[in-house]
Every structure is written in C-alpha cells, then in structure tokens.
Amino acid sequence: MTTNDRDFDQLFSLVTEMRKVMIDIKNDMETRFDKMESRFSEMDKRFDDMKNDMDKRFDEMKEEHVVMNRRIGNLETAQLETNARLSKVEDSQMKTAAALTAIADAIKERTK
C-alpha cells in the first residue's frame, strides 16, 4: 500500500469512528430528552392533581363559608330578638316599679 492509501484508510477509519461516536452521543441525548420529557409530564400531572385538590378544598371552604354566614345571621337575629325582649322586660320592670312607688305613696298618704 502506498502512503496515500494508508493515509486515506486511516482518515476513513477515523471518520467512521467519529461518526459512530456522534451517533451514540445523539442517541444518548435523545434518551436523556425523552426522560426529561417524561419527568416533565409527571410533574404536570402532579401539578394538575394538586390544582384539582386545591379547587375541591376551595369549593368546600366556600360551602362552609356560606353555612357559617347563615349561622352568624341566625345568631344576629336571635340577639336582636333577645335585645327586644330585654327592652320589653325593662319597660315592664320600670312600670312595675312606678306602680309600686305609686301604691307606696298612696298608702303613706292614707296612713297620715
């Protein structure tokens, strides 16, 4: 073999090996990208699940908030009714006290 043929064979062999290495690197990169894509898909699924769970919790909280508002409204109504009754009781006590004072005054006048 001549030197040119030997040089060509070496160059061809080197280029062939380099091509194999580049193909291996490309395949390895594709595998890594596929793994990354699957991880991102898993993360997306987890985030979707978390979002759905949070939406459910918020809906439950809204329902509980409505119930609590209704209960608070009922308590406020009951408090207003109690205040009205207390006012009536106070008025009747004042009338009773005034009546008793008038009776006491009348008895004092008769006993003089």
Secondary structure, 3 states (H helix, E strand, C coil): CCHHHHHHHHHHHHHHHHHHHHHHHHHHHHHHHHHHHHHHHHHHHHHHHHHHHHHHHHHHHHHHHHHHHHHHHHHHHHHHHHHHHHHHHHHHHHHHHHHHHHHHHHHHHHHC
